[in-house]
């Protein structure tokens, strides 16, 4: 009976996830919202594919954007061939072209790079990434030079009368592939091969001792990761209808690392959280400030220093307390930390925005406004107020932190005691 309930609960989770993806456009119906959710869709696939390497197998890659980009370029060329009437493939199957392209290049480059592990693998992946990025500006017939390769998704075969011109149709295509890829990558983690990837990550010496070839395990995981990265690249090409050399460089490879690590590489849901958060921040913050990348970098530093498990780790730390009903014991302590955290956040934002204005927008004058505040960026009184808010918030947070830690420890112990009964 318990196995049946667990099985029904497992399938119910995927059904609810599918229903949520179907219902989201009815809640967020604007064009900007549909675009953001579409970007989140293939960002989730890209981040999860990277986590197959870092989180599952324990190998750090600095060139994962190669397989994402090659999937995008091959999909764009395939779309142009289909648009010319030379290949009868409907648009919903086009991400498979990107996936096969990513798999092919992962097979070629992975056979070389996975012969080494650790730092050596990371340096090899970085070298391969830079090599392909350099080739993207040389092989103009394939990569299109600086202008990239343009295509049109509406020139392909209609799929049951759908031409995928409106953004809502593109969203549902990306959402369907996103759910399918999430399920496939989750099932991969439950297979014996997925468990062996965890063994290679945790103890490669013992894995070899019991008779497994760690290089082959890394190679298979690398190829699978390349396939899903290629699918994400194919969906990106369909969405943007253009692919440029910028998708292959070190920038996207670093960006997917940030998404995965901020979300939490130790948890399957971590990259999903990271991809959703980073995409939302990129779109929303870039409209208000040119220093949005600095905020992302600061977030990454804070996660590395204070939450190595990522945001998913922070959330799942509270799971036993939610189940046991002891979470309410934490609320007073968390309430005490709200004001200090708010003060540190406000002070930090004001410091960043004021420095950015003085260094980058000096030609616009020193008068500036952030939220409801209007002040002179060079005024000593303004700087005194900003630094006072920041320092007072930091001191208050330092004072409150031991009480929050003590309350968390007590709630955790109470949850464990209730769970053992």
N, C-alpha and C positions, 0 to 999 in steps of 0.2 A: 504493500500500500504506500509506504514512504517513497519507494522508487517511482511509483506512478505519479505521486504528487510532485516529486522533483522534476520528473519529465514534463508533466503538464505545465509546471511553473517555468521551465526552461523555454518551452515553445511560446508560452504566454508573453514572455519578455520580448521576443522577436516580433510577435504580432502587434504588441503595443508600440514598439519602435516603428514598425511600418505604418501603423495608423497615425502616429505622431507626425511622421514625415508627410503623410497625405494631408493632414489637417493644418499644418503650419501656414501654407499660403492663404488659408481662410482667416487666420489670425493676423498675420503680417502680409498684407496684400499689396503694399506699395512696390513700385519698381525697384527702389533702392533695397528694400528688404529681400525681395526675390533674388537680386544680384548677390547680396551678402550671403544668403543661405546657399546659393549655388557655389560661391567661393569656399564656404565652409565645407561643402560636400567633398570636393576633390582634395581640399587641404587635409581632411580627416583621413582619407585613403593614403595620401602621401606620408602623413605623420605615422600612421599605423605600419606602413611598409618599412619605414625607417626603424620603428621600434622592434620589428622582427630581427633586426641586426643588433641594435644596442640593448634593448630591454630583454629580448628572448635569448640571444646568442652571446651577448657580451662583447661585441666587436664594434668599435667606434669608427664610423666612416665620415670622411670629410668631402666626399665626392658623390653623394647619393643623388644629387640633382642631375647627374649625367643620364640616369635611366628615366627620370621624369622628363627631362628635356628631349631625349631621343624618342621617347614615346609620343611626345607632342609633335615633333617634326615628322615622324612617320605617319601619324594620323592626319596631319595637314596635307602631306603629299597624297595620301590615300583619298582624302576628301576631294582633292583637285582631280584625281584620276576618275573618281566616281562622277564628279560633276561634268567631266568631259564625255561621259557615256561609255567609258571603257571597262568599267567594273561594276557589276550590279550588286552592291552591298548596301543595305539600309543603314541609316545613321545610328540606330541603337546598338549595332554591332561594331561600330568603329572603335570604341575604346579597346576592343580586343586586339586591334592592330597595334595600338600603343602598348598594350600589355605584352604582346609577342615581341615587339621591338625592344622593350625594356628587358625581357627575358633573354633575348639573343645577345645583347651587349653585356648583360650581367654574366652570361655563360662565358663570353670571351674574356672580359676583364676579371671576373671572379676566379677563373681557373688560375690566374697568376697571383692575384692579391691574397686569396685565402690560403695560400701556402705559408703565409706568415700570420701571426696573431699579435694582439697588443699594439704597441707603438708602431711597429714595422708595418702592420696592416693599415693603420691610420695614415702613415706617411705615403704609402703606395696609393691609397685611395685619393689622397690629396693631389698626388702627382698625376694620376689618371684624369682627375677632374680638370686640372689646369691644362693638361694636354688636349682634351676634347674641347675645352673652352677656346684654346688658341686655334684649333682646327676649324672652329665654327666661323672664324673670320677669314680663313684661308679658302676653305671649300665652299665657295659662294654658290655653286650650282645646287648644292644640297641644302645648305643652311640659309641661303638668301642674303648673305652679307649682314650689314648693320640693319637693313630694313626688314629682315626676317622673311618668313613665308606666310603669305596671306591665303585665305581660303573662304569658302562660304558653305555653311551647313544647310542652307535652304536649297542648294542646287543638287542635293542628293535625292535618292529615291524616296518618295513619300511612304510613310509607315502608317498604313490604315488611314490615309488621308491627312496625316499630321506632317507638316513640313518643318517643324521645330524653329519657326521664325519667332513667335512670341516667347518672352522670357519664362513664362510659366511652364511652357512645354519643355524648355531646356532644364528648368529646375527639377521637374519630375523625372527626366532622364538621368540627371546627376544623382538625384535622391535614390532612384532604383539601383544604380550601380554602386552607390555608397553603401546601402544596406546589404547588397549582395557581397561586396568585398569585405565589409566588417564581419559578416557571418563566416565567410571563407577563412579569413585570417584568425578568427576566434577558434574555429574548428581545427585549424592547423596547430594552435597551442595545445589542443587536447589530444593530439595524436602522439604515438610513441616517438615519432621524429621530433615533434615539438618539445616533448619532455627531454629528449636527448640534447636538443639545443640548450635547454636549461642546465643540463649536466655539464656541457662544454663550457657554458658561462661560469658555473660555480666551481668546477674542479676538473679542468681538462686532463690533468695527469691521471686521476683515477679513472676517467672515461676511457683513456687509452689503455689503462691497465686491464680493464674488463673486456677489451677487445674491439672497441669502436674506433673508427678513423675520424679523428676530430677535424681534420682538414676537409674530409668529404661532407661532414655535417655542416660545417661553416659554408661550404660551397653550395650545398642544396638550399640552405636558408638564404644565402646571398641571391641565388637565382629566383627563389620565390619572392623575395623582397623587391628585386628588379622588375618582376612581372607586375606587381601591384603598383609600384611607382610609375611604370609605363602606362597603366590604366589611368592613374591620376593625371599624367601628362596628356593623354588622349582626351580626357574630359575637359582639361584646361584649353586645349586647342579648339574643341567644339564650342566652348563658352566664349572665348575671346575672338575666335576666327582669325587669329594670327599667332605665330610662334616666332620669337626672336632669340638671338644668342644669349640674351640676359638670363634665360631660364636654366642655362647649363653651368654658369659660373659659380664661384664660391659663395655668393650671396644667398641663393636659394638653399644650398647645402647647409649653410650656417643657420638659415631661418628654420629649416625642418628640425635641426638639432634643438633650437630654442623651443619650438612647439612641443617636442617630445619631452624635453627635460622639465620645462615649466609645468606641463601637465602631470608628469610622473612616469618615468620609464619603467618603474617596477610594477606597474599595474596596466592591465589591458585598456581600461577606460581612460588612463592618463593622457595619451596622445590625443584622444577625442576631445577632452577638456581643453588641452593646450591649443589644438587647432581652432576650436570654436572661439576661445578667448583671444588668441593672437589675431585671427581674422577680424573679429569685431573691433579690437583695439586699432588695428592698422587702418580700417576704414573710418572709424569714428574719430580717432585722435588726429589722423592726417588732415581732417577737415578743419581742425581748430588750432593745431600747432605744427610747426615745422620740426620740432624737437621730439616727435613721437618715438623715433628710434631710440633716443636716450632713455625714455621711460621704459621701453621694452628691455633695454640693457640693464637698467636698475632693477627691474623685476626679476630678471635672470639672476643677478648677483644676490638679491635677497632670498630667492628660492634656494640657491646653492648654499648660502650661509646658514639659513634658519629652517629650511624645509627641504632636506635632501630627497625626500620622497615625493616632492612635487605637490601640486594642489590636490591631486587624487589621494595622496598619502595623508594630507591634512584632513580631508573629508572622511576617509575610511577609518581614521583613528577614532572617530566618534561613533562608529557603527555599533560596537558592543554596548555603549551607553544608551544609544537609541533603542536597541533591542531590550535591554534590561530596564529601561525607564529611568535611568539615573542622569540623563542629560540635563535635567532641570537644575541639578546642583551646580552646573557650570555657568548657568546664565548670569547670576549676580557678579561673578568674577569677570566674565566677558563684558558685562555692562560697564564695569569700572575701567576697562581698557578702551572703550569706544572713544572717549574724549581725547586721551593721549594719542591714540593712533590717528584720529582725525587731525589733531594739531600738527603732528609730524608730517602727515600727508599734505596738508595745506601749505605748511612752511616749505616742504621740499618742492612742491609745484611752483610756488612763488619764486624760489631761488633759481630753479631751472629756467622758468619763463623770463625772469628779469635778466639773467646772464645771456640767454639766447637773444633777447632783444638788443642788448648792448653790443654783443659780438657780431650778430648777423644783420640786424635791422637798424644799425646805428644811423643810417641815412634818413630814417623816418622820424628822427628826433628821440627825445628821452621820455616823452609822455606815453604812457601805456595803461592798459586796463586788463585785468584778469578777473573773470566772473563779474562781481559787482564793485570791484575795487578799481579806483583810478588814482594813479600816483606817478611820481617822477622816478624813473629808473636809477637816476644818479643821486637822488636825495638821501642824505645820511639818515633822516628820520624814517624813511621808507625801509631802508636796510636794517635799521635798528628794530623796527616792528617785525619784519620778516624773520630775522634771526632770533628774536625773542620768542616768537611763536614756535619756531623749530626747536630751540633749545629747551624751552619749558615743556614742550610735548615729549621730547626725548627723556628728560629727567623724570617726568611723571610716569612714562612708560617703563623706565627702569625700576621705579618704585613699585609699580603694580605687577610687574612680570612675576616675581616670586609668589605672589598670592594666586595668580592665574595658574602657575605651574602646580602649586599645592592643591588647588581645587580640582585640577585635571587628574592629578595622581589619586586623590581620594575617590573621585567618581569612577576612575578606572578600576581601582581595587574593589569598590563596591559592586561594579558590574561583573568582575571576575568571580567574586564570592557568590553572587546570585546565579551566575551561569554554572557554577560547580554543583549547585544544589539540585 
